[in-house]
Amino acid sequence: MYKAKSNRYENMEYNRVGTSGLKLPAISLGLWHNFGDVDSLEDARDIIFRAFDLGITHFDLANNYGPPPGSAEANFGKILKRHLKHYRDEMIISSKAGYEMWDGPYGDGGSRKYLIASLDQSLKRLGLDYVDIFYSHRFDPNTPLEETMRALDHIVRSGRALYVGISNYNADQTSTATEILQELGTPFIIHQHKYNMFYRELEKGTDKIIKAENLGTIVFSPLAQGLLTSKYLDGIPEKSRVNSNSAFLNEKDINGGYLAKAQKLNQIAQDRSQTLAQMALAWVLNNPVVTSALVGASSPQQIEENVATLDNPHFSGDEINKIDKILNSK
Ligand SMILES: NC(=O)c1ccc[n+]([C@@H]2O[C@H](COP(=O)([O-])OP(=O)(O)OC[C@H]3O[C@@H](n4cnc5c(N)ncnc54)[C@H](OP(=O)(O)O)[C@@H]3O)[C@@H](O)[C@H]2O)c1
């Protein structure tokens, strides 16, 4: 069993999720990449230990994380069972269902059948009786929203999850989902949305609903999968997501337009005595609707660098204007 650092809660900030009683760390860790069966279990374990030692209490999963799908939950379950089980009550563990997970008509989407069966599989892989937060991973246009939301409600009432959330729902879908869940009295507290300096859809209406409905927001890919770090400024490192046959990030993303912006942003970060990764995380956390920045990591050192963001989280008006000018440039 692992003995975590006794000072782990001293430097992390914990932000309330909307008006709920739950707090999340300003920086959370996601297990989308680097925790599958294709990765080293020892490396995965070391990243989780470092994160927990630095006050990261929230670990975000989904049924399909791996590869292969399901293996990130199984590996996290192994690490938890072998090393961290005694800290279960100090952790917030989440999972999701919504993308394709198994063959046939019941392994994808937002039906009651899929969500409940998938969470039961996730709990087995994780070795848990319940997850803290369970998400509908995406809106399903072929299932009545009422059915998906009632499934979330049932999941809480049956003891499989403590709270529920939605992810990748647009402003209108968020608004209707909120109405249904409020009517049902479901502890719906959080929206998981992509948000970073290069991707600002959240600011186009969903943020207003989140605020009006007193929800929290956890933002994924706050580093644009590594583009908002100094990693690619001098070429493509061998060990990097771009170089890993990722379907979501590739060489084409490291183009002249990107590099020009990243170099300028990097200069502002340096003037703030920060790395670009730290400035990018401080920037998302500077948005008042953001509860937590959900990062990924391929090493314990990245976690250390990312958590040190909290040493310099504030921006002057001048810095914000300069950043906006760079982001809005062609
Ligand atoms: N709800 C959804 O639909 C959805 C979708 C996507 C993600 N998510 C969640 O959000 C989490 C984070 O997503 P993400 O991995 O795209 O987030 P991200 O934080 O934008 O990117 C993480 C990647 O950036 C690189 N990196 C991180 N810190 C670094 C640093 N300090 N210096 C240099 N490189 C650094 C690493 O890649 P290298 O391998 O190149 O080192 C790392 O794997 C996921 O794990 C998942 O839990 C949710």
The ligand as an ORCA input file, in Angstrom:
! r2SCAN-3c Opt
* xyz 0 1
  N     -15.464     14.385    -22.202
  C     -14.773     14.182    -23.283
  O     -15.321     13.971    -24.386
  C     -13.280     14.210    -23.213
  C     -12.503     14.295    -24.394
  C     -11.117     14.354    -24.265
  C     -10.529     14.326    -22.995
  N     -11.306     14.210    -21.877
  C     -10.716     14.144    -20.525
  O      -9.760     15.179    -20.377
  C      -8.508     14.614    -20.012
  C      -7.390     15.458    -20.525
  O      -7.427     15.542    -21.952
  P      -6.090     15.754    -22.755
  O      -5.169     14.617    -22.465
  O      -6.423     16.085    -24.150
  O      -5.537     17.065    -21.990
  P      -4.326     18.052    -22.190
  O      -3.903     18.384    -20.797
  O      -4.723     19.170    -23.100
  O      -3.185     17.218    -22.937
  C      -2.431     16.273    -22.218
  C      -1.165     15.922    -22.967
  O      -0.333     17.073    -23.117
  C       1.017     16.750    -22.843
  N       1.420     17.487    -21.622
  C       0.750     17.596    -20.433
  N       1.426     18.390    -19.582
  C       2.547     18.773    -20.228
  C       3.628     19.613    -19.877
  N       3.698     20.197    -18.693
  N       4.616     19.810    -20.796
  C       4.557     19.229    -22.022
  N       3.546     18.415    -22.428
  C       2.541     18.217    -21.527
  C       1.070     15.234    -22.652
  O       1.223     14.637    -23.946
  P       2.531     13.834    -24.405
  O       2.116     12.426    -24.484
  O       2.824     14.412    -25.749
  O       3.618     14.076    -23.402
  C      -0.328     14.935    -22.148
  O      -0.732     13.616    -22.331
  C      -8.563     13.201    -20.593
  O      -7.640     12.318    -19.977
  C      -9.985     12.831    -20.280
  O     -10.119     12.476    -18.921
  C     -12.654     14.178    -21.976
*
